[in-house]
Every structure is written in structure tokens, then in C-alpha cells.
Amino acid sequence: MKAGWRWFGPSDAISLREIRQAGVTDVVTSLYEQPVGAVWPTRRIRETARECRANGMTWSVAESVPVHEDVKKRTGDFRRYVENYKRNLRNLATCGVKVVCYNFMPVHDWARTDLHKVLPDGSVTLAYDQYEVCAFEMFVLKRPGLEKAYDDATRARARRLWGKASARERKRIADALLTGLPGTTEDATPEGLRRELAAYADIDAPQLKRNLYAFLNEITPTLEETGIDMAIHPDDPPFPIFGLPRILSSAADIREMARACPSRHVGVTLCTGSLGANLKNDAVKIFREFHERIHFCHFRNLLHSEPGVFRESDSHLVGNTDMPALMFELLKEERRRGAEIVVRPDHGRMLDADKGRTCYYGYSYGGRLIGLSELRGLEAGLKYKPRRGLPKRA
Ligand code: DNO
């Protein structure tokens, strides 16, 4: 595996030098200052690649080249945005960036209900509770049609939860769901969110999927010409939220995309934390089935207390994704390709070691350092071939 790390550019509290010191070879970054849909200045792409090189690393994955909402909806100026996207792909390829991670989630990128979950050891992690989401939709967003989205028992439990919640807890939930998490450009307000959701009222999942496939097939000649691999990020969480249509939440969705978009350049970011939020998803099986189309990986783990209620794990190795089995699949695929795949430790706890600087939610130094080290240790262990087994127990 190639050791990747997400860097948020010059505004990141973590420097490229520290990233290099963590053992990273491949930087995952973007031109975060550019508005969604814009043509990125080639000068800025070149500068960023040069900066990574100057620090002993390669910029190999662009995460993200965001897709404009017009393209997702196929309305307004979408043709111009598709052309801009192609120009960005060509310019990135010229500077050696050959993998693009993006998502096709409407309106909202990823979501959590608790961005400061303090664990018994004092470290901080991120958590999600579908009952809190339901309560937020009922009492803050006041979204119509909730009876269709949630069954009676879920709504009753959400009502009880909200009734018991203190003002502080209610604020924590609303703030978490409205915060612009990394990948999103700004924080939302309930009114703003309601407006944006209304724009998707007539777009259901099959329609959004058709829009995704149309976009991918439009850019495929550029992918073939530049050699860029498009790695779609799965929906996070991989089930409906705010009534928005979902397009990449399961193996069936990936299968459908692969059938509609025959180019191998059209692939996936295997994000174990996103897929793993639905206990029905098995990342190892998904890797096995779509191995040729996995162009980039986000590895981390989740601990569920029940379906739809989970927190990000203390360890990238422990949780509902069988990380050793997954790493084994990754190594098999690398052997088959004769090339390594970039894996980045996705999220990590905020440790005391991170105190004193403001990291993006989930993107601490200490927590990801542990994650990366665990993954590299696992890789080294799986590659090791002992001459003899361990001695018998005394
Ligand atoms: C969350 C990230 C996402 C991801 C985008 C890709 O931590 O994995 O924000 O970068 O969905 O477009």
C-alpha cells in the first residue's frame, strides 16, 4: 500500500513536513480555495505538486474535485461545469495527479450527530445516531413527509430523545448536522438547508443515478486520454438522510454504476467507514467483487451499539470492518496489478497530543498517526513469511 494522508493545504494545522515525518509517501489534497465548478489555475496545481515534492512526497490523489450541484441535477449551467471538470482533469494529469476522489451526494457531504464525543480516556471521536437525525428533522428542520421516511417506532423514540435532551444537547445535534464538515464549503442554516432540499424534491435515486452515469460517460474520453481514475466516494452514511436520494451505498449500487459505465477508469474510493455505517455492507466482499475498480482507499473502523448508531473506533483495526482480511485483499490486488494503491488513514481521534491547534473534524495528527502506523504494521505482518511457525506454548 502507498501511505496516503489528507492535507487541507496551507490552512491545515498540520504541515507537510509533519506528514512526511509520519511515514507518508502520497499526499491527498485539493485546491480547497477554489469555488465548486471553477477551472483551477494550472499555476496553483503545479505549485501544490511542487510543494509536496519539496517535502519528499508526491501529490497523487485529488480529494476532492467537487461536482457542481447543477451537474448532479442536470440543470442550469451543467454543460459548462462538465467542460470545466474535463479541463481540471487534463491539468491535474499534466501535473501527475492521476486519481480523483469525488462524491455525488446532493447538498450535504458527510454527516455526524456528535463531533466531540469524549471517550473514557479523554480522547475525542465522531459519532452518529439515526434517532438524533430523526429528531433534528422533526424539531429543527421540520421536514414534511417524515412519516414516510421513518417508521412509527423510530419517530416515537426520536420524540422521547428530543424531549429529554437538554438545550445543550439539542444544540450539539443541530450544530453537528449543520456544520460544514471537510468537503463542504460552508455551514448551513435550517432555512438554507430546507431550500436546498426542495431543489431535489423531483429527483429520486434512479434519476440521480442516471445523472451520475451521464456525467461519468461524458468525461470518459478524457479519462481514457489522460489515464485518470475517478474514484467515487460512497454515500456517508449509506442510507437516506434528510430525504435525499442516495446513489452509492451498497455493492448493488457499485454494480449498477459499473454496468452503466464500462470504462475501468470509472471506479470507487473504498471507504470502509462510510460503507461500514450500514452493517449489511461487507467491505471485504465489496473489495473482492470490484477489485479492478478500486482506485483509492479510506481505511478506518466503526463501533456500533445498534444499527444506525455508531461511533468512530479507537483503532483503525478494531470494529465492524475486518481490516486484516481487507488488507489481505488489497495486497492480492496490488500483486495482480503490479502496482500499489494509495490508502489513507481516514479520520482519527483527537488526542491530548493534538491540543493547542485546530484540526478539521476527524483530521487530527495523533489519531491518524496511530491509524497509519496500525495499517502499515498490518501490511508488514501480512507480507512476512515466517520460515517456521511460532514455537509451541511452553
Ligand atoms: C470525510 C471525507 C469526505 C470526502 C468527500 C469526497 O471525511 O471522506 O468529505 O472527502 O466525500 O468527495
Boltz pocket constraint, residues with backbone or C-beta under 6 A from the ligand:
constraints:
  - pocket:
      binder: B
      contacts: [[A, 63], [A, 64], [A, 101], [A, 102], [A, 103], [A, 109], [A, 110], [A, 181], [A, 182], [A, 183], [A, 184], [A, 233], [A, 234], [A, 298], [A, 346], [A, 361], [A, 362]]
      max_distance: 6.0
